[in-house]
Amino acid sequence: MKGFYFRLQGNLIESEEELQKSIQKSEKVNIRPTKSMASRELVQVLISLEEYSKALTLAASNYEESPSNAFHIQAYFDCIFNTADKNHQNKKTLEQILDNLKAINSDKAREFHGQLKAKYLAIWCGQKMAALNLIDEVINQFNDSFYAKVIRFDIAAEFNDFDEMDNALKQLGNEDNYDSRMYKSSVAKANAIYQAKRGNLQNALLLIDKKLSKLSPTYKEKFKRQLMSLYGSRPLM
């Protein structure tokens, strides 16, 4: 599937276009497995582009069709997590999704559950230490989990904890250590956020131009605006 290949290469715009074509083609000839695979991949691409609102309906449909699929649960959680208001009802929804994920007896589900719950504790509940302790447990149990280390950085960044951001960046290492362009981009983004929060806005913006050249101009401009906002609201050192 071309869309899957493009996603692995970090060519997200091309990936989105190819996956949309694949879904449309599979609907015409009623090839359900192809549509399901393409739908899952498309949601992942949209999440990578931080187009959570755009991905939400498809992620919800995938989740409803396969409520015991850990990947669909993770994607649906991420879409709600990043689009919904932090009110009581939405907290209950996220907690129910976490319970559904916890009930799945697989290592991948356990890994995802720890990652998502740590994010939830930090960003929706403001519990920094509980979140850091939990994500450290996940990293210790699933040491190859790249995204657990990214989440550890995100938690530290949420609280402007520079010592913990430093620790997380050390765990991630240099982007040149990774073959996956998606992983390289994630490490570059974390370093850019760190630089912006440290007050080094120009370094942060240069990182985006240098390291995220394969992403769309629209996405890069959006991320640059995010960095400028982080720079403007950074804590005084």
C-alpha positions as CSV (number, residue, x, y, z in Angstrom):
1,M,0.0,0.0,0.0
2,K,1.6,3.3,-1.2
3,G,0.0,5.3,1.6
4,F,1.6,3.1,4.3
5,Y,5.0,3.4,2.6
6,F,4.7,7.2,2.4
7,R,3.8,7.4,6.1
8,L,6.9,5.4,7.1
9,Q,9.0,7.7,4.9
10,G,7.5,10.7,6.7
11,N,5.8,12.0,3.5
12,L,2.5,12.6,5.2
13,I,0.7,14.6,2.6
14,E,1.4,12.0,-0.1
15,S,0.4,9.3,2.4
16,E,-3.0,11.0,3.1
17,E,-3.7,11.4,-0.6
18,E,-2.9,7.7,-1.4
19,L,-4.9,6.4,1.6
20,Q,-8.0,8.5,0.6
21,K,-7.8,6.9,-2.9
22,S,-7.4,3.5,-1.4
23,I,-10.5,3.9,0.8
24,Q,-12.6,5.2,-2.1
25,K,-11.5,2.4,-4.4
26,S,-12.2,-0.3,-1.7
27,E,-15.7,1.2,-1.1
28,K,-16.5,0.9,-4.8
29,V,-15.6,-2.8,-5.0
30,N,-16.5,-3.6,-1.4
31,I,-13.1,-4.9,-0.2
32,R,-13.5,-4.5,3.5
33,P,-10.1,-5.6,4.7
34,T,-8.4,-3.1,2.4
35,K,-10.7,-0.3,3.6
36,S,-10.1,-1.2,7.3
37,M,-6.4,-1.2,6.9
38,A,-6.4,2.1,4.9
39,S,-8.8,3.7,7.4
40,R,-6.5,2.8,10.3
41,E,-3.5,4.2,8.4
42,L,-5.3,7.4,7.5
43,V,-6.2,8.1,11.1
44,Q,-2.5,7.6,12.1
45,V,-1.4,10.0,9.3
46,L,-3.9,12.7,10.4
47,I,-2.9,12.3,14.0
48,S,0.8,12.7,13.0
49,L,-0.3,15.9,11.2
50,E,-2.1,16.9,14.4
51,E,-5.4,17.1,12.4
52,Y,-7.3,15.6,15.3
53,S,-10.7,17.1,14.5
54,K,-10.4,15.8,10.9
55,A,-9.5,12.3,12.2
56,L,-12.1,12.1,14.9
57,T,-15.1,10.8,13.0
58,L,-13.0,8.1,11.2
59,A,-11.3,7.1,14.5
60,A,-14.7,6.8,16.2
61,S,-15.9,4.6,13.4
62,N,-12.9,2.4,13.5
63,Y,-13.2,2.1,17.3
64,E,-17.0,1.2,17.1
65,E,-16.2,-1.5,14.5
66,S,-13.3,-3.0,16.4
67,P,-13.6,-2.0,20.1
68,S,-11.0,-4.6,21.2
69,N,-8.4,-3.3,18.7
70,A,-5.7,-1.6,20.8
71,F,-4.6,0.6,17.9
72,H,-8.1,1.9,17.2
73,I,-8.6,2.6,20.9
74,Q,-5.3,4.5,21.1
75,A,-6.3,6.6,18.0
76,Y,-9.8,7.4,19.2
77,F,-8.4,8.3,22.7
78,D,-5.9,10.7,21.1
79,C,-8.5,12.4,19.0
80,I,-10.8,13.1,21.9
81,F,-7.9,14.0,24.2
82,N,-6.7,16.7,21.8
83,T,-10.1,18.1,20.7
84,A,-12.5,17.9,23.6
85,D,-13.1,20.3,26.5
86,K,-11.7,19.2,29.8
87,N,-15.1,18.8,31.5
88,H,-16.5,16.0,33.7
89,Q,-18.3,14.2,30.9
90,N,-15.3,14.0,28.6
91,K,-13.1,12.9,31.5
92,K,-15.5,10.0,32.0
93,T,-15.4,9.2,28.3
94,L,-11.6,9.0,28.3
95,E,-11.5,7.0,31.5
96,Q,-14.0,4.5,30.0
97,I,-11.7,4.2,26.9
98,L,-8.8,3.6,29.2
99,D,-10.7,0.9,31.0
100,N,-11.6,-0.8,27.7
101,L,-7.9,-0.8,26.8
102,K,-6.8,-2.2,30.2
103,A,-9.2,-5.1,29.7
104,I,-7.3,-6.3,26.6
105,N,-4.8,-9.0,27.5
106,S,-1.8,-8.2,25.3
107,D,1.6,-6.5,25.8
108,K,0.7,-3.9,23.2
109,A,-2.5,-3.0,25.0
110,R,-0.7,-2.7,28.3
111,E,2.0,-0.5,26.7
112,F,-0.6,1.8,25.2
113,H,-2.7,1.9,28.4
114,G,0.3,3.1,30.4
115,Q,1.2,5.7,27.8
116,L,-2.3,7.1,27.5
117,K,-3.0,7.1,31.2
118,A,0.2,9.0,31.9
119,K,-0.7,11.6,29.3
120,Y,-4.2,11.8,30.8
121,L,-2.9,12.2,34.4
122,A,-0.5,15.0,33.3
123,I,-2.5,17.1,30.9
124,W,-6.1,16.5,31.9
125,C,-5.6,16.1,35.7
126,G,-2.4,18.1,36.4
127,Q,-0.7,15.2,38.2
128,K,2.9,15.6,37.2
129,M,4.6,13.1,39.5
130,A,2.0,10.4,39.1
131,A,2.3,10.8,35.3
132,L,6.1,10.7,35.3
133,N,6.2,7.7,37.7
134,L,3.7,5.8,35.4
135,I,5.5,6.6,32.1
136,D,8.8,5.6,33.7
137,E,7.2,2.2,34.6
138,V,6.2,1.9,30.9
139,I,9.6,2.7,29.7
140,N,11.2,0.2,32.1
141,Q,8.8,-2.5,31.0
142,F,8.8,-1.7,27.3
143,N,12.3,-0.2,26.8
144,D,11.9,-0.2,23.0
145,S,8.8,1.9,23.2
146,F,9.9,5.1,21.3
147,Y,6.6,6.9,21.9
148,A,6.7,6.3,25.6
149,K,9.9,8.4,25.7
150,V,8.2,11.1,23.5
151,I,5.3,11.2,26.0
152,R,7.8,11.5,28.9
153,F,9.1,14.6,27.2
154,D,5.6,16.0,26.6
155,I,4.7,15.5,30.3
156,A,7.9,17.4,31.4
157,A,7.2,20.1,28.8
158,E,3.6,20.5,30.0
159,F,5.0,21.6,33.4
160,N,8.0,23.5,32.1
161,D,10.2,21.0,34.1
162,F,13.6,21.5,32.3
163,D,15.4,18.9,34.3
164,E,12.9,16.3,33.2
165,M,12.9,17.6,29.7
166,D,16.7,17.2,29.6
167,N,16.3,13.6,30.9
168,A,13.7,12.8,28.3
169,L,15.8,14.2,25.4
170,K,18.7,12.1,26.6
171,Q,16.5,9.0,26.6
172,L,15.4,9.8,23.0
173,G,18.9,10.5,21.8
174,N,19.9,12.0,18.5
175,E,17.5,11.8,15.6
176,D,20.3,10.4,13.5
177,N,20.1,7.2,15.6
178,Y,16.8,6.3,14.0
179,D,16.0,5.0,10.5
180,S,12.4,6.0,10.6
181,R,11.7,9.5,9.3
182,M,8.7,9.7,11.6
183,Y,10.9,9.0,14.6
184,K,13.5,11.5,13.4
185,S,10.7,14.1,13.1
186,S,9.4,13.4,16.6
187,V,12.9,13.9,18.1
188,A,13.4,17.1,16.1
189,K,10.0,18.5,17.3
190,A,10.9,17.7,20.9
191,N,14.2,19.5,20.6
192,A,12.5,22.5,18.9
193,I,10.0,22.8,21.7
194,Y,12.8,22.6,24.3
195,Q,14.7,25.4,22.5
196,A,11.6,27.6,22.3
197,K,10.8,27.1,26.0
198,R,14.4,27.9,26.8
199,G,14.1,31.2,24.9
200,N,16.1,30.2,21.9
201,L,13.4,30.8,19.3
202,Q,15.7,31.2,16.3
203,N,17.3,27.8,17.0
204,A,13.9,26.2,17.3
205,L,12.7,27.7,14.0
206,L,15.9,26.6,12.2
207,L,15.5,23.1,13.5
208,I,12.1,23.0,11.8
209,D,13.4,24.2,8.5
210,K,16.3,21.8,8.6
211,K,14.9,18.6,10.1
212,L,11.2,18.7,9.0
213,S,11.7,19.5,5.3
214,K,9.5,16.6,4.2
215,L,6.4,17.9,6.1
216,S,3.9,20.2,4.3
217,P,4.5,23.9,4.4
218,T,1.1,24.3,6.1
219,Y,2.1,22.0,8.9
220,K,5.5,23.6,9.4
221,E,3.9,27.0,9.6
222,K,1.4,25.8,12.1
223,F,4.2,24.3,14.2
224,K,6.3,27.4,14.0
225,R,3.3,29.4,15.3
226,Q,3.1,26.9,18.2
227,L,6.8,27.5,18.9
228,M,6.4,31.2,18.9
229,S,3.5,30.9,21.3
230,L,5.6,28.7,23.6
231,Y,8.4,31.2,23.4
232,G,6.0,34.1,24.3
233,S,4.6,32.2,27.3
234,R,7.9,30.7,28.5
235,P,8.7,31.0,32.2
236,L,11.3,33.5,33.1
237,M,14.7,31.9,33.7
